[in-house]
C-alpha cells in the first residue's frame, strides 16, 4: 500500500513542478524577447532530463547497463508517442507555428549517431565525449539563433537596459524555474523507485524495467510540462520540450554517462528498441515540414503506437528473442 502512495505522491510533485517550470520559462522568454521554443530546448529540456541522467549514471556504475540504455531509448519513444499524444487529445492541436519543430532534423541526426555508435554493442568513452561535445555546440547554436532575432544594436541596448531595471517578477520567475526543476527531479526520484519495486514483484527483466517502467517514470516530467504548456496554448514549449529533451537524453545524458563509464548495449535493444526510437523520431518530420503541431488524430495514432510498443515488450518480443537472438527474425 505504501509503495502505491509513493507512486501517487511522486506524480503530484511532478505536476506541480511542471506548472512552475513552464510558468517561469514563459515569463522569462517574454521578458527577454526569446522565442518560447528556445526555452523549451534549453532550460525545460535540461530540467526534465535530470531524472534520466540520475537513473542512467547510477545503473551503469552499479553494472545494470540494461536499465541505463533502456531508460534513454524507452524515454525517447515515450516522449514522442506518449508525451505528444496525451496533450494533443487534451487540447485541440494542429495549429500552425513559424518556429516549432525546426530542430527535428538534429534530433533525428542524434538518433542516427547513437545507432552508429551502439552498433558494436558498446558506447565507448570517446563516443560519449563526442556526443556531449555536440550537445554543447547545439546549445551554443540555439543561443546564437535566439540572439540574432534581435536585429539592431539599439534593440540590444534597450533589452540590456530593461534587464537592469527589471521588476522583482524576474526574480520570482527564476524562483519558479528553480523550484520547478527541483520538483521534477525530486518527484521522479520518489516515483521511479516505487515503479521499480512494483515491477520487481511482477518478475520482469531489467531491460523491460528500463524501457517501459523507468522510462515512463522519467518521462513524466516531460508529460507534465507538455500538458501544462498545451493547456496554456503554448505549443512551442510543449513540442520544443520533447525535441530538446530527446536530444539531451542522447547527447547529454547518454554521452556524459558513457564518457564516465562505457555503456554496453544488449542485443535486445540493438535488434528492436533502438530502431523504434529512430522510427518514431522520423514521424515528426511531416509536422516539421508543414510547421504544425500534433493534432488530435495524430495524438490518438501516437498513443495507439505506444500501446503496441509496450505490448510487444511483454508478449511477442521476449519469445522471439529467446528463439532467434534477434528481432525481427529476418
C-alpha positions as CSV (number, residue, x, y, z in Angstrom):
1,X,0.0,0.0,0.0
2,X,2.8,2.4,0.9
3,X,4.6,1.9,-2.4
4,X,1.4,2.9,-4.3
5,X,1.1,6.0,-2.2
6,X,4.7,6.8,-3.0
7,X,3.8,6.4,-6.7
8,X,0.9,8.8,-6.4
9,X,2.9,11.3,-4.4
10,X,5.7,11.4,-6.9
11,X,3.2,12.1,-9.7
12,X,1.7,15.1,-7.7
13,X,5.2,16.5,-7.2
14,X,5.9,16.2,-10.9
15,X,2.7,18.0,-11.9
16,X,3.4,20.9,-9.6
17,X,7.0,21.1,-10.8
18,X,5.8,21.1,-14.4
19,X,3.4,24.0,-13.7
20,X,6.1,26.1,-12.0
21,X,8.8,25.4,-14.7
22,X,6.5,26.3,-17.6
23,X,5.2,29.5,-15.9
24,X,8.7,30.7,-15.1
25,X,10.1,29.8,-18.5
26,X,7.3,31.7,-20.4
27,X,7.7,34.8,-18.2
28,X,11.4,34.9,-18.8
29,X,11.0,34.2,-22.6
30,X,8.6,37.1,-23.0
31,X,10.8,39.5,-20.9
32,X,14.0,38.7,-22.8
33,X,12.2,38.5,-26.2
34,X,13.4,35.0,-26.6
35,X,11.1,32.6,-28.5
36,X,9.5,30.0,-26.2
37,X,10.9,27.2,-28.4
38,X,14.4,28.1,-27.3
39,X,13.4,28.0,-23.6
40,X,11.8,24.6,-24.3
41,X,15.0,23.4,-25.9
42,X,17.3,24.5,-23.1
43,X,16.0,25.2,-19.6
44,X,13.0,23.0,-19.7
45,X,14.8,20.2,-21.5
46,X,17.6,20.3,-19.0
47,X,15.3,20.2,-16.0
48,X,13.1,17.4,-17.3
49,X,16.1,15.2,-18.4
50,X,17.7,15.3,-14.9
51,X,15.9,12.1,-13.8
52,X,17.2,10.1,-16.8
53,X,20.8,11.2,-16.0
54,X,20.5,10.2,-12.4
55,X,19.0,6.8,-13.3
56,X,21.5,6.1,-16.1
57,X,24.6,7.0,-14.2
58,X,23.6,5.0,-11.1
59,X,22.6,2.0,-13.3
60,X,25.9,2.0,-15.2
61,X,28.1,2.4,-12.2
62,X,26.2,-0.5,-10.5
63,X,26.5,-2.8,-13.5
64,X,22.9,-2.6,-14.7
65,X,23.5,-1.3,-18.2
66,X,20.2,-2.7,-19.4
67,X,18.4,-0.2,-17.2
68,X,20.6,2.7,-18.4
69,X,20.3,2.3,-22.2
70,X,16.7,1.1,-21.8
71,X,15.8,4.2,-19.9
72,X,17.2,6.5,-22.6
73,X,15.7,4.7,-25.6
74,X,12.4,4.0,-23.9
75,X,12.2,7.6,-22.6
76,X,12.7,9.0,-26.1
77,X,10.0,6.7,-27.5
78,X,7.7,7.7,-24.7
79,X,8.5,11.4,-25.2
80,X,7.2,11.4,-28.7
81,X,4.4,8.9,-28.7
82,X,3.1,9.5,-25.1
83,X,4.2,13.0,-24.2
84,X,3.0,14.5,-27.5
85,X,0.0,12.1,-27.8
86,X,-1.7,12.9,-24.5
87,X,-1.7,16.7,-24.7
88,X,-2.9,16.5,-28.3
89,X,-6.0,14.8,-27.0
90,X,-6.5,17.2,-24.1
91,X,-6.3,20.3,-26.2
92,X,-7.1,20.5,-29.9
93,X,-3.8,20.8,-31.7
94,X,-2.7,21.1,-35.3
95,X,-2.0,24.8,-35.0
96,X,0.4,26.4,-37.4
97,X,3.5,27.9,-36.0
98,X,6.6,29.5,-37.6
99,X,9.3,28.2,-35.3
100,X,8.3,24.9,-33.7
101,X,10.0,21.7,-34.8
102,X,12.8,23.3,-36.7
103,X,15.3,21.2,-34.7
104,X,13.6,17.9,-35.6
105,X,16.4,17.1,-38.1
106,X,19.0,17.5,-35.4
107,X,17.0,15.2,-33.1
108,X,16.8,12.5,-35.8
109,X,20.5,13.0,-36.5
110,X,21.4,12.4,-32.9
111,X,19.4,9.2,-33.0
112,X,21.3,8.0,-36.1
113,X,24.6,8.8,-34.4
114,X,23.5,6.7,-31.4
115,X,22.7,3.8,-33.7
116,X,26.1,4.0,-35.3
117,X,28.0,4.2,-32.0
118,X,26.0,1.4,-30.4
119,X,26.2,-1.0,-33.4
120,X,29.2,-2.9,-32.0
121,X,27.4,-3.4,-28.7
122,X,29.3,-0.8,-26.7
123,X,29.2,3.0,-26.4
124,X,32.8,3.9,-25.6
125,X,34.1,6.8,-23.6
126,X,35.4,8.7,-26.6
127,X,32.0,8.3,-28.3
128,X,30.3,9.6,-25.2
129,X,32.7,12.6,-25.2
130,X,31.9,13.3,-28.9
131,X,28.1,13.2,-28.2
132,X,28.5,15.5,-25.2
133,X,30.6,18.0,-27.2
134,X,27.9,18.0,-29.9
135,X,25.3,18.9,-27.3
136,X,27.5,21.9,-26.3
137,X,27.7,23.0,-30.0
138,X,23.9,22.7,-30.4
139,X,23.2,24.8,-27.3
140,X,25.6,27.5,-28.5
141,X,23.8,27.5,-31.9
142,X,20.4,27.8,-30.2
143,X,21.7,30.8,-28.2
144,X,23.1,32.4,-31.4
145,X,19.8,31.9,-33.2
146,X,17.9,33.5,-30.4
147,X,20.3,36.4,-30.1
148,X,20.2,37.0,-33.9
149,X,16.5,37.7,-33.7
150,X,17.3,41.0,-32.1
151,X,18.3,42.7,-35.3
152,X,19.7,46.1,-34.3
153,X,22.2,47.4,-31.8
154,X,19.5,49.8,-30.4
155,X,17.3,46.8,-29.7
156,X,20.1,45.1,-27.8
157,X,20.8,48.2,-25.8
158,X,17.2,48.6,-24.9
159,X,17.0,45.0,-23.8
160,X,20.1,45.3,-21.6
161,X,18.7,48.5,-20.1
162,X,15.4,46.7,-19.4
163,X,17.2,44.0,-17.6
164,X,18.9,46.4,-15.3
165,X,15.5,47.9,-14.3
166,X,13.6,44.6,-14.3
167,X,10.9,44.4,-11.6
168,X,11.0,41.8,-8.9
169,X,8.9,39.4,-11.0
170,X,12.2,38.4,-12.8
171,X,13.5,37.0,-9.5
172,X,10.1,35.3,-9.0
173,X,10.3,33.8,-12.5
174,X,13.8,32.4,-11.7
175,X,12.5,31.0,-8.4
176,X,9.6,29.3,-10.3
177,X,12.1,27.7,-12.6
178,X,14.4,26.6,-9.8
179,X,11.6,25.1,-7.7
180,X,10.1,23.5,-10.8
181,X,13.3,21.8,-11.8
182,X,13.8,20.5,-8.2
183,X,10.2,19.3,-8.1
184,X,10.5,17.5,-11.4
185,X,13.8,15.8,-10.3
186,X,12.5,15.0,-6.8
187,X,9.2,13.7,-8.0
188,X,10.9,11.3,-10.3
189,X,13.2,10.2,-7.6
190,X,10.2,9.4,-5.5
191,X,8.2,7.8,-8.3
192,X,10.8,5.7,-10.1
193,X,11.9,3.5,-7.1
194,X,8.2,2.8,-6.4
195,X,7.7,1.7,-10.0
196,X,10.8,-0.5,-9.9
197,X,9.6,-2.1,-6.7
198,X,6.3,-2.9,-8.2
199,X,8.0,-4.3,-11.3
200,X,10.2,-6.5,-9.2
201,X,7.1,-8.2,-7.7
202,X,6.0,-8.9,-11.3
203,X,9.2,-10.7,-12.2
204,X,10.1,-8.7,-15.3
205,X,13.7,-8.2,-16.6
206,X,15.9,-5.2,-16.1
207,X,15.6,-4.3,-19.8
208,X,11.8,-4.2,-19.5
209,X,12.1,-2.1,-16.3
210,X,14.3,0.3,-18.2
211,X,12.4,0.6,-21.5
212,X,8.9,0.6,-20.0
213,X,8.6,1.4,-16.3
214,X,11.6,3.6,-15.6
215,X,11.4,5.3,-19.0
216,X,7.7,6.2,-18.4
217,X,8.6,7.3,-14.9
218,X,11.4,9.6,-16.1
219,X,9.2,10.8,-19.0
220,X,6.5,12.1,-16.6
221,X,8.3,15.4,-16.2
222,X,8.1,15.9,-19.9
223,X,4.4,14.8,-19.9
224,X,3.5,17.1,-17.0
225,X,5.4,20.1,-18.6
226,X,3.9,19.5,-22.1
227,X,0.4,19.0,-20.8
228,X,0.5,22.3,-18.8
229,X,2.0,24.1,-21.8
230,X,-0.7,22.7,-24.1
231,X,-3.5,23.8,-21.8
232,X,-1.9,27.3,-21.7
233,X,-1.8,27.3,-25.6
234,X,2.0,27.3,-25.7
235,X,2.5,24.5,-28.3
236,X,6.1,25.8,-29.0
237,X,7.1,25.0,-25.4
238,X,5.3,21.6,-25.4
239,X,7.0,20.2,-28.6
240,X,10.2,22.1,-28.1
241,X,10.5,20.4,-24.7
242,X,10.2,17.0,-26.3
243,X,12.7,17.7,-29.2
244,X,15.2,19.3,-26.8
245,X,14.8,16.6,-24.2
246,X,15.3,13.8,-26.7
247,X,18.5,15.4,-27.9
248,X,19.7,16.0,-24.4
249,X,18.9,12.4,-23.4
250,X,21.1,11.1,-26.2
251,X,23.9,13.7,-26.5
252,X,23.9,14.8,-22.9
253,X,22.6,12.1,-20.6
254,X,23.9,9.1,-22.6
255,X,27.0,11.0,-23.8
256,X,28.1,12.1,-20.3
257,X,27.3,8.7,-18.7
258,X,29.3,6.9,-21.4
259,X,32.2,9.4,-21.0
260,X,32.3,8.4,-17.3
261,X,31.9,4.7,-17.9
262,X,31.4,2.8,-21.2
263,X,27.8,1.5,-21.7
264,X,27.2,-2.0,-23.0
265,X,24.2,-2.2,-25.3
266,X,22.3,-5.5,-25.3
267,X,21.1,-7.4,-28.4
268,X,17.5,-6.8,-27.3
269,X,18.0,-3.0,-27.6
270,X,20.1,-3.2,-30.8
271,X,17.6,-5.5,-32.5
272,X,14.4,-3.7,-31.8
273,X,14.1,-0.8,-29.3
274,X,16.7,1.5,-30.8
275,X,15.1,1.2,-34.2
276,X,11.7,2.0,-32.8
277,X,13.2,5.1,-31.2
278,X,14.7,6.2,-34.6
279,X,11.4,5.4,-36.4
280,X,9.2,7.4,-34.1
281,X,11.6,10.3,-34.4
282,X,11.0,10.2,-38.2
283,X,7.3,10.6,-37.6
284,X,7.8,14.2,-36.6
285,X,9.4,15.2,-39.9
286,X,6.0,15.7,-41.7
287,X,4.9,18.0,-38.9
288,X,8.2,19.9,-39.2
289,X,7.8,20.3,-43.0
290,X,4.2,21.7,-42.5
291,X,5.2,23.7,-39.4
292,X,2.3,22.4,-37.5
293,X,1.8,20.9,-34.0
294,X,0.3,17.5,-33.5
295,X,-3.5,17.4,-33.8
296,X,-6.0,15.1,-32.1
297,X,-5.9,12.4,-34.8
298,X,-2.1,12.4,-34.8
299,X,-2.2,12.2,-31.0
300,X,-4.5,9.2,-31.0
301,X,-2.3,7.5,-33.5
302,X,0.8,8.1,-31.4
303,X,-0.9,6.6,-28.3
304,X,-2.0,3.5,-30.3
305,X,1.6,3.0,-31.5
306,X,2.9,3.4,-28.0
307,X,0.4,0.9,-26.6
308,X,1.7,-1.5,-29.3
309,X,5.3,-0.9,-28.4
310,X,4.6,-1.6,-24.7
311,X,2.6,-4.7,-25.6
312,X,5.5,-6.1,-27.6
313,X,7.8,-5.7,-24.7
314,X,5.7,-8.2,-22.6
315,X,4.4,-10.6,-25.4
316,X,5.9,-11.2,-28.8
317,X,9.4,-9.7,-28.3
318,X,10.7,-11.9,-25.4
319,X,9.8,-15.1,-27.1
320,X,11.2,-14.0,-30.5
321,X,14.5,-13.0,-28.9
322,X,14.7,-16.3,-27.0
323,X,14.2,-18.3,-30.2
324,X,16.3,-16.2,-32.6
325,X,18.6,-14.0,-30.5
326,X,17.4,-11.1,-32.7
327,X,14.1,-9.5,-33.6
328,X,12.6,-9.2,-36.2
329,X,13.8,-12.7,-37.3
330,X,15.0,-11.8,-40.8
